[in-house]
Amino acid sequence: MLPGLRGVGKTIILFQLYKYLLDTKNINPKNLSYLSMDQLTSYFETDMLKVVDNFLKEVHKIDKINLYEKIFIFVDESHFDKKWAISGKIIYDTTKNIFLIFTGSSALDLEINGDIARRINKEPIFPNNFKDYLSLKHNISI
């Protein structure tokens, strides 16, 4: 899980990981999926579990229980899906072949959740400071 304030780069990190798996690790594109839960819940009134189940059915012709390939699913703005934690728990408990990364800017929704507490690793994403800016943009160390 990557919680953090809006605008700190969580979505960029997801896209960089996606590109890394695709280009460097040569993961088959059909084994990668990016879900923008703010859009999926707003436009299609669906949830993550339904989207994942449909993805497996349509792309892989299989269900979670019988899945034998490694699948990577990047769930951006997960807190827009009110059932994101229970969906993550169900996926985690059903198969070890789906690797999920959640992002979200609603810290309270992401922090207080018994369904997912022992099943996640959390890596908070913090805003850069001026020292980071100088280092990244101008290669200046202080």
N, CA, C and O atoms as a DFTB+ gen file, in Angstrom:
568 C
 N C O
     1  1       0.840      -1.172       0.000
     2  2       0.000       0.000       0.000
     3  2       0.887       1.238       0.000
     4  3       1.870       1.320       0.736
     5  1       0.516       2.199      -0.843
     6  2       1.252       3.460      -0.933
     7  2       0.319       4.616      -0.578
     8  3      -0.262       5.228      -1.475
     9  1       0.161       4.931       0.718
    10  2      -0.659       6.092       1.071
    11  2       0.163       7.370       0.958
    12  3       1.382       7.355       1.132
    13  1      -0.515       8.471       0.666
    14  2       0.178       9.757       0.597
    15  2      -0.749      10.873       0.178
    16  3      -1.838      10.631      -0.342
    17  1      -0.313      12.084       0.404
    18  2      -1.090      13.262       0.027
    19  2      -1.305      13.312      -1.481
    20  3      -0.561      12.698      -2.246
    21  1      -2.315      14.038      -1.893
    22  2      -2.545      14.239      -3.328
    23  2      -1.353      14.972      -3.941
    24  3      -0.815      15.913      -3.358
    25  1      -0.955      14.519      -5.127
    26  2       0.080      15.223      -5.861
    27  2       1.516      14.859      -5.505
    28  3       2.443      15.501      -5.999
    29  1       1.731      13.840      -4.653
    30  2       3.106      13.506      -4.280
    31  2       3.747      12.498      -5.232
    32  3       4.943      12.230      -5.118
    33  1       2.982      11.934      -6.167
    34  2       3.572      11.054      -7.170
    35  2       3.194       9.584      -7.077
    36  3       3.868       8.739      -7.667
    37  1       2.138       9.264      -6.354
    38  2       1.738       7.860      -6.210
    39  2       1.383       7.233      -7.557
    40  3       1.807       6.115      -7.850
    41  1       0.618       7.936      -8.368
    42  2       0.224       7.414      -9.679
    43  2       1.438       7.260     -10.588
    44  3       1.538       6.282     -11.329
    45  1       2.351       8.207     -10.536
    46  2       3.585       8.120     -11.328
    47  2       4.378       6.886     -10.926
    48  3       4.908       6.182     -11.786
    49  1       4.464       6.620      -9.632
    50  2       5.176       5.423      -9.154
    51  2       4.527       4.164      -9.715
    52  3       5.226       3.242     -10.137
    53  1       3.198       4.117      -9.724
    54  2       2.505       2.948     -10.292
    55  2       2.856       2.765     -11.761
    56  3       3.145       1.651     -12.198
    57  1       2.831       3.851     -12.521
    58  2       3.166       3.752     -13.949
    59  2       4.630       3.366     -14.163
    60  3       4.948       2.632     -15.099
    61  1       5.518       3.856     -13.301
    62  2       6.924       3.470     -13.399
    63  2       7.102       1.983     -13.095
    64  3       7.871       1.304     -13.774
    65  1       6.410       1.478     -12.097
    66  2       6.464       0.045     -11.785
    67  2       5.906      -0.787     -12.931
    68  3       6.465      -1.825     -13.284
    69  1       4.803      -0.327     -13.508
    70  2       4.176      -1.000     -14.653
    71  2       5.183      -1.093     -15.806
    72  3       5.384      -2.158     -16.389
    73  1       5.805       0.037     -16.117
    74  2       6.784       0.084     -17.209
    75  2       8.004      -0.784     -16.893
    76  3       8.525      -1.462     -17.779
    77  1       8.457      -0.770     -15.658
    78  2       9.590      -1.601     -15.239
    79  2       9.282      -3.080     -15.449
    80  3      10.101      -3.809     -16.007
    81  1       8.116      -3.525     -15.011
    82  2       7.738      -4.932     -15.175
    83  2       7.611      -5.298     -16.645
    84  3       8.000      -6.392     -17.054
    85  1       7.074      -4.397     -17.426
    86  2       6.878      -4.628     -18.850
    87  2       8.201      -4.634     -19.605
    88  3       8.477      -5.574     -20.351
    89  1       9.014      -3.614     -19.429
    90  2      10.230      -3.431     -20.222
    91  2      11.455      -4.154     -19.669
    92  3      12.231      -4.717     -20.440
    93  1      11.642      -4.150     -18.360
    94  2      12.846      -4.716     -17.765
    95  2      12.674      -6.188     -17.391
    96  3      13.565      -7.005     -17.623
    97  1      11.530      -6.513     -16.816
    98  2      11.283      -7.882     -16.372
    99  2      10.545      -8.721     -17.413
   100  3      10.290      -9.906     -17.201
   101  1      10.206      -8.091     -18.544
   102  2       9.538      -8.771     -19.658
   103  2       8.264      -9.518     -19.245
   104  3       7.991     -10.617     -19.729
   105  1       7.502      -8.909     -18.354
   106  2       6.215      -9.476     -17.962
   107  2       5.233      -9.283     -19.116
   108  3       5.162      -8.206     -19.707
   109  1       4.490     -10.319     -19.425
   110  2       3.489     -10.260     -20.482
   111  2       2.476      -9.161     -20.155
   112  3       1.975      -9.117     -19.031
   113  1       2.161      -8.273     -21.105
   114  2       1.210      -7.185     -20.839
   115  2      -0.154      -7.677     -20.342
   116  3      -0.835      -6.964     -19.606
   117  1      -0.551      -8.869     -20.734
   118  2      -1.848      -9.361     -20.273
   119  2      -1.828      -9.733     -18.792
   120  3      -2.876      -9.995     -18.202
   121  1      -0.633      -9.756     -18.189
   122  2      -0.507     -10.058     -16.765
   123  2      -0.369      -8.802     -15.910
   124  3      -0.072      -8.879     -14.718
   125  1      -0.588      -7.644     -16.536
   126  2      -0.525      -6.358     -15.841
   127  2      -1.850      -5.634     -16.014
   128  3      -2.434      -5.628     -17.098
   129  1      -2.316      -5.023     -14.933
   130  2      -3.547      -4.239     -15.032
   131  2      -3.454      -3.025     -14.119
   132  3      -3.001      -3.123     -12.979
   133  1      -3.885      -1.884     -14.632
   134  2      -3.955      -0.641     -13.856
   135  2      -5.428      -0.288     -13.690
   136  3      -6.159      -0.185     -14.675
   137  1      -5.865      -0.102     -12.449
   138  2      -7.250       0.268     -12.161
   139  2      -7.276       1.630     -11.485
   140  3      -6.626       1.835     -10.460
   141  1      -8.020       2.547     -12.057
   142  2      -8.214       3.858     -11.449
   143  2      -9.588       3.842     -10.783
   144  3     -10.604       4.064     -11.440
   145  1      -9.614       3.581      -9.481
   146  2     -10.887       3.362      -8.803
   147  2     -11.759       4.604      -8.751
   148  3     -12.981       4.480      -8.679
   149  1     -11.181       5.791      -8.785
   150  2     -12.023       6.986      -8.824
   151  2     -12.852       7.000     -10.107
   152  3     -14.026       7.370     -10.078
   153  1     -12.263       6.604     -11.218
   154  2     -12.996       6.566     -12.486
   155  2     -13.947       5.379     -12.558
   156  3     -15.089       5.523     -12.994
   157  1     -13.483       4.205     -12.131
   158  2     -14.319       3.012     -12.207
   159  2     -15.568       3.127     -11.336
   160  3     -16.647       2.701     -11.747
   161  1     -15.433       3.695     -10.142
   162  2     -16.607       3.822      -9.277
   163  2     -17.529       4.942      -9.745
   164  3     -18.747       4.846      -9.595
   165  1     -16.958       5.997     -10.308
   166  2     -17.783       7.122     -10.769
   167  2     -18.527       6.815     -12.063
   168  3     -19.726       7.074     -12.165
   169  1     -17.830       6.267     -13.046
   170  2     -18.426       6.058     -14.364
   171  2     -19.170       4.736     -14.504
   172  3     -20.179       4.662     -15.206
   173  1     -18.681       3.695     -13.841
   174  2     -19.248       2.367     -14.058
   175  2     -19.925       1.791     -12.823
   176  3     -20.514       0.712     -12.886
   177  1     -19.848       2.501     -11.701
   178  2     -20.467       2.059     -10.455
   179  2     -20.147       0.591     -10.159
   180  3     -21.042      -0.221      -9.925
   181  1     -18.872       0.277     -10.173
   182  2     -18.410      -1.083      -9.926
   183  2     -17.385      -1.068      -8.803
   184  3     -17.052      -0.010      -8.271
   185  1     -16.894      -2.229      -8.450
   186  2     -15.871      -2.309      -7.412
   187  2     -14.683      -3.128      -7.910
   188  3     -14.746      -3.768      -8.960
   189  1     -13.610      -3.096      -7.141
   190  2     -12.367      -3.722      -7.554
   191  2     -12.522      -5.223      -7.767
   192  3     -11.997      -5.756      -8.745
   193  1     -13.222      -5.913      -6.887
   194  2     -13.350      -7.361      -7.000
   195  2     -14.055      -7.756      -8.292
   196  3     -13.650      -8.712      -8.953
   197  1     -15.101      -7.032      -8.653
   198  2     -15.803      -7.318      -9.912
   199  2     -14.893      -7.081     -11.116
   200  3     -14.901      -7.861     -12.068
   201  1     -14.118      -6.017     -11.071
   202  2     -13.222      -5.695     -12.185
   203  2     -12.126      -6.767     -12.307
   204  3     -11.814      -7.210     -13.412
   205  1     -11.553      -7.176     -11.192
   206  2     -10.509      -8.212     -11.215
   207  2     -11.079      -9.529     -11.716
   208  3     -10.467     -10.193     -12.553
   209  1     -12.245      -9.912     -11.212
   210  2     -12.875     -11.156     -11.678
   211  2     -13.158     -11.114     -13.179
   212  3     -12.940     -12.096     -13.888
   213  1     -13.645      -9.967     -13.654
   214  2     -13.928      -9.815     -15.085
   215  2     -12.637      -9.845     -15.907
   216  3     -12.602     -10.451     -16.978
   217  1     -11.588      -9.202     -15.419
   218  2     -10.281      -9.210     -16.078
   219  2      -9.773     -10.643     -16.233
   220  3      -9.329     -11.035     -17.312
   221  1      -9.838     -11.417     -15.163
   222  2      -9.377     -12.808     -15.225
   223  2     -10.227     -13.636     -16.180
   224  3      -9.703     -14.458     -16.930
   225  1     -11.529     -13.421     -16.152
   226  2     -12.445     -14.184     -17.008
   227  2     -12.235     -13.850     -18.483
   228  3     -12.158     -14.750     -19.320
   229  1     -12.143     -12.561     -18.801
   230  2     -12.069     -12.140     -20.201
   231  2     -10.666     -12.271     -20.794
   232  3     -10.527     -12.669     -21.951
   233  1      -9.642     -11.950     -20.040
   234  2      -8.276     -11.950     -20.567
   235  2      -7.600     -13.309     -20.398
   236  3      -6.896     -13.775     -21.294
   237  1      -7.817     -13.940     -19.246
   238  2      -7.110     -15.186     -18.936
   239  2      -7.996     -16.432     -19.024
   240  3      -7.503     -17.558     -18.958
   241  1      -9.292     -16.221     -19.174
   242  2     -10.245     -17.346     -19.271
   243  2     -10.134     -18.275     -18.064
   244  3     -10.140     -19.498     -18.205
   245  1     -10.032     -17.675     -16.873
   246  2      -9.836     -18.459     -15.647
   247  2     -10.382     -17.666     -14.470
   248  3     -10.652     -16.472     -14.602
   249  1     -10.548     -18.308     -13.332
   250  2     -10.955     -17.613     -12.117
   251  2      -9.774     -17.551     -11.140
   252  3      -8.716     -18.129     -11.390
   253  1      -9.973     -16.840     -10.027
   254  2      -8.883     -16.639      -9.058
   255  2      -8.354     -17.958      -8.499
   256  3      -7.145     -18.122      -8.332
   257  1      -9.230     -18.872      -8.216
   258  2      -8.828     -20.136      -7.575
   259  2      -7.907     -20.957      -8.475
   260  3      -6.960     -21.573      -7.989
   261  1      -8.172     -20.973      -9.766
   262  2      -7.404     -21.793     -10.706
   263  2      -6.268     -21.043     -11.390
   264  3      -5.602     -21.597     -12.264
   265  1      -6.042     -19.808     -11.009
   266  2      -4.995     -18.987     -11.622
   267  2      -3.613     -19.561     -11.323
   268  3      -3.286     -19.827     -10.166
   269  1      -2.815     -19.748     -12.345
   270  2      -1.470     -20.299     -12.178
   271  2      -0.388     -19.315     -12.599
   272  3       0.785     -19.536     -12.298
   273  1      -0.744     -18.243     -13.281
   274  2       0.224     -17.224     -13.697
   275  2       0.291     -16.124     -12.650
   276  3      -0.652     -15.923     -11.884
   277  1       1.406     -15.419     -12.623
   278  2       1.555     -14.267     -11.741
   279  2       0.924     -13.052     -12.420
   280  3       1.250     -12.723     -13.561
   281  1       0.019     -12.396     -11.703
   282  2      -0.697     -11.217     -12.198
   283  2      -0.362     -10.039     -11.277
   284  3      -0.323     -10.189     -10.056
   285  1      -0.123      -8.871     -11.871
   286  2       0.170      -7.658     -11.115
   287  2      -0.961      -6.665     -11.365
   288  3      -1.238      -6.304     -12.509
   289  1      -1.611      -6.228     -10.292
   290  2      -2.727      -5.285     -10.421
   291  2      -2.421      -4.056      -9.585
   292  3      -2.202      -4.143      -8.376
   293  1      -2.409      -2.913     -10.250
   294  2      -2.132      -1.633      -9.616
   295  2      -3.454      -0.904      -9.422
   296  3      -4.118      -0.546     -10.395
   297  1      -3.838      -0.684      -8.170
   298  2      -5.134      -0.084      -7.834
   299  2      -4.891       1.330      -7.332
   300  3      -4.484       1.536      -6.189
   301  1      -5.147       2.304      -8.202
   302  2      -4.926       3.712      -7.878
   303  2      -6.178       4.302      -7.238
   304  3      -7.298       3.993      -7.643
   305  1      -5.976       5.158      -6.232
   306  2      -7.077       5.798      -5.497
   307  2      -8.081       4.764      -4.998
   308  3      -9.288       4.896      -5.198
   309  1      -7.552       3.731      -4.342
   310  2      -8.361       2.595      -3.901
   311  2      -9.491       2.998      -2.961
   312  3     -10.529       2.337      -2.937
   313  1      -9.315       4.059      -2.192
   314  2     -10.328       4.455      -1.209
   315  2     -11.650       4.885      -1.843
   316  3     -12.651       5.005      -1.138
   317  1     -11.678       5.121      -3.164
   318  2     -12.943       5.447      -3.827
   319  2     -13.873       4.235      -3.874
   320  3     -15.087       4.388      -4.001
   321  1     -13.313       3.048      -3.774
   322  2     -14.103       1.817      -3.683
   323  2     -14.305       1.541      -2.197
   324  3     -13.354       1.200      -1.493
   325  1     -15.521       1.686      -1.724
   326  2     -15.807       1.513      -0.299
   327  2     -15.484       0.102       0.185
   328  3     -15.301      -0.115       1.383
   329  1     -15.412      -0.859      -0.736
   330  2     -15.140      -2.248      -0.372
   331  2     -13.721      -2.678      -0.750
   332  3     -13.452      -3.873      -0.878
   333  1     -12.816      -1.721      -0.929
   334  2     -11.467      -2.060      -1.399
   335  2     -10.761      -3.036      -0.459
   336  3     -10.077      -3.948      -0.924
   337  1     -10.914      -2.861       0.847
   338  2     -10.179      -3.691       1.796
   339  2     -10.692      -5.130       1.801
   340  3      -9.896      -6.069       1.790
   341  1     -11.999      -5.308       1.817
   342  2     -12.533      -6.661       1.801
   343  2     -12.247      -7.333       0.459
   344  3     -12.017      -8.541       0.407
   345  1     -12.260      -6.557      -0.623
   346  2     -11.897      -7.112      -1.930
   347  2     -10.444      -7.573      -1.929
   348  3     -10.132      -8.653      -2.430
   349  1      -9.556      -6.756      -1.366
   350  2      -8.153      -7.137      -1.263
   351  2      -7.970      -8.375      -0.405
   352  3      -7.160      -9.243      -0.732
   353  1      -8.712      -8.467       0.686
   354  2      -8.650      -9.636       1.567
   355  2      -9.089     -10.888       0.822
   356  3      -8.436     -11.927       0.908
   357  1     -10.195     -10.790       0.092
   358  2     -10.704     -11.950      -0.661
   359  2      -9.680     -12.412      -1.692
   360  3      -9.417     -13.608      -1.820
   361  1      -9.105     -11.468      -2.421
   362  2      -8.102     -11.827      -3.428
   363  2      -6.884     -12.446      -2.757
   364  3      -6.377     -13.471      -3.213
   365  1      -6.418     -11.838      -1.691
   366  2      -5.239     -12.342      -0.963
   367  2      -5.474     -13.748      -0.435
   368  3      -4.597     -14.607      -0.521
   369  1      -6.662     -13.979       0.113
   370  2      -6.977     -15.285       0.703
   371  2      -7.273     -16.354      -0.344
   372  3      -7.183     -17.546      -0.049
   373  1      -7.627     -15.945      -1.565
   374  2      -8.009     -16.898      -2.607
   375  2      -6.822     -17.370      -3.432
   376  3      -6.758     -18.538      -3.815
   377  1      -5.878     -16.471      -3.708
   378  2      -4.748     -16.830      -4.568
   379  2      -3.494     -16.094      -4.142
   380  3      -3.551     -14.959      -3.669
   381  1      -2.377     -16.747      -4.314
   382  2      -1.075     -16.107      -4.065
   383  2      -0.461     -15.634      -5.382
   384  3       0.680     -15.173      -5.404
   385  1      -1.210     -15.746      -6.473
   386  2      -0.688     -15.380      -7.793
   387  2      -1.105     -13.992      -8.253
   388  3      -0.777     -13.584      -9.367
   389  1      -1.813     -13.273      -7.420
   390  2      -2.158     -11.887      -7.741
   391  2      -1.440     -10.983      -6.749
   392  3      -1.633     -11.084      -5.538
   393  1      -0.609     -10.099      -7.289
   394  2       0.126      -9.120      -6.491
   395  2      -0.577      -7.787      -6.643
   396  3      -0.665      -7.262      -7.753
   397  1      -1.078      -7.230      -5.554
   398  2      -1.815      -5.972      -5.567
   399  2      -0.981      -4.849      -4.969
   400  3      -0.302      -5.027      -3.959
   401  1      -1.046      -3.689      -5.614
   402  2      -0.504      -2.470      -5.017
   403  2      -1.643      -1.465      -4.982
   404  3      -2.252      -1.167      -6.010
   405  1      -1.927      -0.943      -3.790
   406  2      -2.967       0.059      -3.593
   407  2      -2.329       1.418      -3.362
   408  3      -1.310       1.523      -2.679
   409  1      -2.931       2.465      -3.933
   410  2      -2.563       3.823      -3.556
   411  2      -3.817       4.509      -3.058
   412  3      -4.934       4.065      -3.325
   413  1      -3.621       5.586      -2.337
   414  2      -4.761       6.365      -1.888
   415  2      -4.324       7.599      -1.151
   416  3      -3.278       7.620      -0.503
   417  1      -5.142       8.634      -1.258
   418  2      -4.817       9.879      -0.587
   419  2      -5.712      10.101       0.628
   420  3      -5.534      11.084       1.348
   421  1      -6.652       9.224       0.867
   422  2      -7.496       9.326       2.051
   423  2      -6.878       8.460       3.146
   424  3      -7.197       7.277       3.270
   425  1      -6.002       9.054       3.928
   426  2      -5.207       8.300       4.901
   427  2      -6.077       7.558       5.909
   428  3      -5.767       6.423       6.272
   429  1      -7.154       8.180       6.361
   430  2      -7.987       7.536       7.363
   431  2      -8.619       6.262       6.814
   432  3      -8.653       5.241       7.500
   433  1      -9.116       6.314       5.584
   434  2      -9.714       5.132       4.961
   435  2      -8.688       4.017       4.799
   436  3      -9.031       2.838       4.887
   437  1      -7.451       4.377       4.565
   438  2      -6.412       3.381       4.321
   439  2      -5.795       2.852       5.614
   440  3      -5.315       1.719       5.649
   441  1      -5.802       3.654       6.668
   442  2      -5.130       3.273       7.899
   443  2      -5.999       2.397       8.801
   444  3      -5.514       1.419       9.369
   445  1      -7.257       2.738       8.933
   446  2      -8.119       2.046       9.887
   447  2      -8.943       1.011       9.140
   448  3     -10.029       1.303       8.640
   449  1      -8.412      -0.203       9.073
   450  2      -9.151      -1.247       8.395
   451  2      -8.669      -2.610       8.868
   452  3      -7.548      -3.022       8.570
   453  1      -9.520      -3.297       9.603
   454  2      -9.173      -4.596      10.151
   455  2      -9.090      -5.695       9.115
   456  3      -8.388      -6.685       9.322
   457  1      -9.802      -5.540       7.984
   458  2      -9.820      -6.588       6.966
   459  2      -8.451      -6.798       6.334
   460  3      -8.118      -7.911       5.927
   461  1      -7.674      -5.755       6.254
   462  2      -6.441      -5.845       5.482
   463  2      -5.181      -5.665       6.334
   464  3      -4.067      -5.821       5.832
   465  1      -5.349      -5.343       7.605
   466  2      -4.228      -4.943       8.460
   467  2      -3.040      -5.894       8.430
   468  3      -1.912      -5.435       8.251
   469  1      -3.239      -7.175       8.595
   470  2      -2.099      -8.093       8.655
   471  2      -1.684      -8.615       7.288
   472  3      -0.768      -9.432       7.193
   473  1      -2.337      -8.163       6.238
   474  2      -2.073      -8.681       4.899
   475  2      -1.306      -7.696       4.014
   476  3      -1.057      -7.989       2.844
   477  1      -0.934      -6.551       4.547
   478  2      -0.301      -5.538       3.702
   479  2       1.052      -5.098       4.251
   480  3       1.369      -5.248       5.431
   481  1       1.819      -4.554       3.334
   482  2       3.015      -3.790       3.680
   483  2       2.715      -2.368       3.263
   484  3       2.224      -2.125       2.161
   485  1       3.007      -1.436       4.137
   486  2       2.702      -0.038       3.863
   487  2       3.983       0.745       3.665
   488  3       4.916       0.638       4.461
   489  1       4.029       1.539       2.592
   490  2       5.172       2.403       2.296
   491  2       4.633       3.807       2.020
   492  3       4.296       4.128       0.880
   493  1       4.549       4.648       3.061
   494  2       4.009       5.997       2.858
   495  2       4.848       6.802       1.872
   496  3       6.076       6.715       1.865
   497  1       4.173       7.576       1.049
   498  2       4.834       8.446       0.072
   499  2       4.712       9.882       0.586
   500  3       3.608      10.403       0.750
   501  1       5.854      10.508       0.834
   502  2       5.880      11.860       1.386
   503  2       6.235      12.868       0.299
   504  3       6.899      12.521      -0.677
   505  1       5.794      14.118       0.465
   506  2       6.174      15.164      -0.495
   507  2       7.675      15.424      -0.433
   508  3       8.311      15.227       0.603
   509  1       8.222      15.863      -1.541
   510  2       9.633      16.243      -1.569
   511  2       9.817      17.585      -0.882
   512  3       8.903      18.408      -0.842
   513  1      11.003      17.792      -0.345
   514  2      11.340      19.084       0.224
   515  2      12.342      19.776      -0.708
   516  3      12.677      19.243      -1.765
   517  1      12.811      20.942      -0.321
   518  2      13.717      21.703      -1.181
   519  2      15.025      20.966      -1.418
   520  3      15.585      21.024      -2.513
   521  1      15.517      20.268      -0.389
   522  2      16.743      19.486      -0.525
   523  2      16.554      18.391      -1.591
   524  3      17.443      18.163      -2.412
   525  1      15.407      17.723      -1.573
   526  2      15.107      16.707      -2.586
   527  2      15.065      17.330      -3.981
   528  3      15.600      16.770      -4.937
   529  1      14.430      18.486      -4.084
   530  2      14.326      19.195      -5.359
   531  2      15.710      19.497      -5.928
   532  3      15.974      19.235      -7.102
   533  1      16.593      20.050      -5.092
   534  2      17.945      20.378      -5.553
   535  2      18.688      19.125      -6.016
   536  3      19.389      19.142      -7.028
   537  1      18.527      18.063      -5.274
   538  2      19.205      16.812      -5.615
   539  2      18.665      16.215      -6.916
   540  3      19.439      15.827      -7.792
   541  1      17.346      16.142      -7.042
   542  2      16.742      15.501      -8.208
   543  2      16.808      16.359      -9.470
   544  3      17.065      15.848     -10.560
   545  1      16.577      17.654      -9.321
   546  2      16.492      18.529     -10.486
   547  2      17.834      19.065     -10.932
   548  3      18.076      19.235     -12.128
   549  1      18.722      19.335      -9.963
   550  2      19.980      20.007     -10.298
   551  2      21.212      19.211      -9.877
   552  3      22.337      19.684     -10.038
   553  1      21.014      18.020      -9.346
   554  2      22.119      17.146      -8.927
   555  2      23.042      17.844      -7.911
   556  3      24.263      17.700      -7.961
   557  1      22.427      18.600      -6.993
   558  2      23.165      19.316      -5.952
   559  2      22.918      18.607      -4.631
   560  3      21.771      18.422      -4.223
   561  1      23.993      18.211      -3.966
   562  2      23.881      17.571      -2.650
   563  2      24.171      18.578      -1.558
   564  3      25.088      19.393      -1.664
   565  1      23.381      18.508      -0.518
   566  2      23.603      19.385       0.639
   567  2      23.895      18.510       1.841
   568  3      24.116      19.023       2.939
